[in-house]
Amino acid sequence: MDNRRTSPTTASTASRRAVLAAGGAALTALTLGLSACAQEDALAKQAKAGDNKNYVAGDGSVTEFTAADRKAAVAINGTLFNGTPVAPADFQGKVTVLNFWFAACAPCRVEAPILEELHQDFKDQGVQFFGVNLRDEKGTAEAFDKTFNLTYPSFDDKNGGVLLAVSGLVPPGAVPTTLVLDKQGRVASRVLGEIQKGTLKALITAAVAE
């Protein structure tokens, strides 16, 4: 039979420790909650300010769709910043790269030179590149192109027409997102977030080889 007993002093000390531990946990939870609220408030203020700097960056995940799993060709009707109209027929017979971007998006600025390099690498193979600008005025978009020496055109998609045409494949807030369309205008692959040159090159190469 165990005759050990807990002294009042020991019990009191244990009780105080339990209270302090619980208090510490509560304080931590409160601090995290306040921090989250502060971040949320900052984002809310930023959005209300209308400076277009808020965005949700993807995680760089890559999705490839086998030919059997691809949906119908995208039905894109839009206008480039240079005034050229683009219709679904313009995507037939060519591999197309669509990059969704806007000027204040930091990852978009990082990947812009890579996209131009790949555009130069593949243009002789009939691959066409289009940017899809979701927010900027013409002057801002043209300044971006000049800064990064981009030679491929971009859609003026502030009205969301191109984005709507690829609904379900490009999350509205995930910028940048890049799609590779096969020669039938179907989405063959997608990169959510900042691209890696080797990865996108492999995706384009695969589409060209089909």
Disulfide bonds with the S-S distance in Angstrom:
Cys105-Cys108 2.40
